């Protein structure tokens, strides 16, 4: 953000058109409580609450203070592409393992990522949303229903009975946005949210485990398919999403004859590579399908723990899957002459939020985000096999008069 004070006219416009919900998003993304923001701008928490709920409208000078404290432009508060209806609560894995402040930060960032996508979609055509609903009752064990939903989706998406392949690209090709979360909220595991017109899966930026990341993506896909209106965080709902992911990634009819009846580690490692899942997931599948006895399963898990494989499984490992839908959208627009900063301004989000939401790879240090992005310009663009496998449905949409941003001569 430019350190020069904004022109009075811009501040007056922001004050006149002030959207309290945008203030809430900016405060939550900054990781602040109302009293913390109040201290920064010299106001009371009651005043901040009034600005957010719309009962009070800030003066131009207060808008300037808010923008400076939250590191956003005054125009951020005018609105943007956020849906007017309340955004459903995201599906977090455990409501006890993280603080409300961190969950709010992750949630608010997800809403801003939706703003970014909605803004880009004015100029770039993305794959149509194709995520059917197969609701499962959230208050009961629902024996067999999550598994049936997974089988139905595999059929809808034409996956056959074998391994699912590149899971993130599969979701993106069916209109699901996949983005990395902020490094500041890395305590939150992968989660999903319905914001705007598209479902979004947000990945943990520090989890660099190919096999566990794939299960995370399958788990969140389960929430999107089964739990549109369910209260998130319950043990039953999370168990249902786990069962969905297991069936989606390891369909019972195919894998049951491949699983060992004992802890045959050579066979399990081979299956790990074939199906793209962890040893723990395979052992759990052996237990679920009653291929292993409970005693055999427990002994295998003891061995897994004793060897330190619960934290880090052996082997060279495989590079994690990365999203490409929004990153490729930005690349197309840059090639057409649209600067990244202009695109971020059009979406009414700070440049660091825009860059994180459209990144192919996680930026673990937000303080050096722009440096990382500049240093890796060549390496982050797809080449060779990556480009061949990239999302290919994207193309520049017809610009609508009065909607498009003006291209700049110098690309950022």
RAJOJO-V805636 format. One record per run of one state. SS is the DSSP state (2 for helix, 1 for strand, 0 for the rest). FROM is the first residue (numbers start at 1). LEN is the number of residues. If there is no record, write none. Layout:
ss:SS from:FROM len:LEN
ss:SS from:FROM len:LEN
This chain:
ss:0 from:1 len:7
ss:2 from:8 len:9
ss:0 from:17 len:3
ss:2 from:20 len:10
ss:0 from:30 len:4
ss:2 from:34 len:8
ss:0 from:42 len:3
ss:2 from:45 len:9
ss:0 from:54 len:6
ss:2 from:60 len:11
ss:0 from:71 len:3
ss:2 from:74 len:5
ss:0 from:79 len:12
ss:1 from:91 len:1
ss:0 from:92 len:8
ss:2 from:100 len:21
ss:0 from:121 len:3
ss:1 from:124 len:2
ss:0 from:126 len:19
ss:2 from:145 len:12
ss:0 from:157 len:10
ss:2 from:167 len:7
ss:0 from:174 len:3
ss:1 from:177 len:4
ss:0 from:181 len:2
ss:2 from:183 len:3
ss:0 from:186 len:5
ss:1 from:191 len:5
ss:0 from:196 len:2
ss:1 from:198 len:6
ss:0 from:204 len:6
ss:2 from:210 len:17
ss:0 from:227 len:8
ss:2 from:235 len:15
ss:0 from:250 len:2
ss:2 from:252 len:4
ss:0 from:256 len:9
ss:2 from:265 len:11
ss:0 from:276 len:3
ss:2 from:279 len:10
ss:0 from:289 len:5
ss:2 from:294 len:13
ss:0 from:307 len:18
ss:2 from:325 len:11
ss:0 from:336 len:4
ss:2 from:340 len:8
ss:0 from:348 len:3
ss:2 from:351 len:7
ss:0 from:358 len:8
ss:2 from:366 len:10
ss:0 from:376 len:1
ss:2 from:377 len:4
ss:0 from:381 len:4
ss:2 from:385 len:5
ss:0 from:390 len:5
ss:1 from:395 len:2
ss:0 from:397 len:16
